[in-house]
């Protein structure tokens, strides 16, 4: 009897091993691509592990590339029938990906538009065309004001709540050498970083304007409000008592990381990078309000989409993976690991998350955030850089430079939407 039992156990074990081997052999493998950012890779590894545990018949292979090469790699791979089945892309690239037939719409039975409209923060509706969504984010981003706690304490100032307080605190934390050269900025500045977003969706609106009309197809900042916003911004480094300098330590974030800047406006994605800097004591607060207490913010996000390469069983597996990476569970993991904000209020606006001293200011900022629909994000950013450079290097007036920027951006938008 004992021998028979041992033989039965051995046979059962062999059968289980064979079944497992067969299951592994028959597993569907899909590819996921994203650009390389250390925390994002770590978070996705956790998500893939959780997804595969729940779906043992599916394996997910992740590939990542440096940001500079990413769009080129995707554009070359998919038309050749290679590369990702699920791809990460910046929300501002959606039109280009759809036009190039790199991605396909999400199936309405799994991703019904009315449910997504209800469950996600409103800014994700930029991914919708008619009654179907093309892509969805796991996380979204907003801006907030980082501040150096040591420099604030040294200057005897507190985190600002208004734009006037921002300028006063920046002035108190600015230092100069004997020749009058700035050695420590009270506030960072640079349209190449996040300031072009702050100017468009923050300052222009706080000055009483609206930066664009017609679903972001018409430039509308060449107005009195736009001029006030530009003069406020450039006064930080071109006024009688500058509190910053364009190009100080090359990049705004570098100056803050080095402890040479009192305040810095940046996105929630910066949290992880700052957390690892030894000796840097920093805090976060919401973007300052105007004199009437009105706030405005900018929100952006990276989305995931199913590529046109995914067909048959790979398509079915890609749909399941998309469903998982846009779940509440996945969003909380992404918040904890990357520091980017949940795309659903059900996760983001919990008491714990909304009141978190680090994440909270960004999450609360989503309630009054606007998402710029870019035709060419890098091209439109460059026009803001040039708008400031004309004033600095050529002595052009704010009004003239603003008008020139608006005219150039409208031409860019007209060319894009006509095409």
Buried (B, 14 or more C-beta within 10 A) or exposed (E): EEEEEEEEEEEEEEEEEEEEEEEEEEBBEBBBBBBEBEBBBEBBEBBBEBBBEEBEEBBBEBEBBEEEEBBEBBBEBBBEEEBBBBBBBBBBBBBBBBEBEBBBBBBEEEBBBEEBEEBBBEBBEBBBEEEBBBBBBBBBBBBBBBBBEBBBEEBEBEBBBBBEBBBBBBBBBBBEEEEEEBEBBBBBBBBBBBBBBBBBBBBBBBBBBBBBEEEBBEBBBBBEBBBBBBBBBBBBBBEEEBBBBBEBBEBBBBBBBEBBBBBBBBBBBBBBBBEEEEEBEBBBBBBBBBEEEEBBBBBBBBBBBBBBBBEEEBBBBBBBBBBBBBBEEBBBBBBEBBBBBBBBBEBBBBEEBBEBEBBBBBBBBBBBBBBBBBBBBEBBBBBBBBBBBBBEEEEBEBBEBBBBBBEBBBEBBBEBBEE
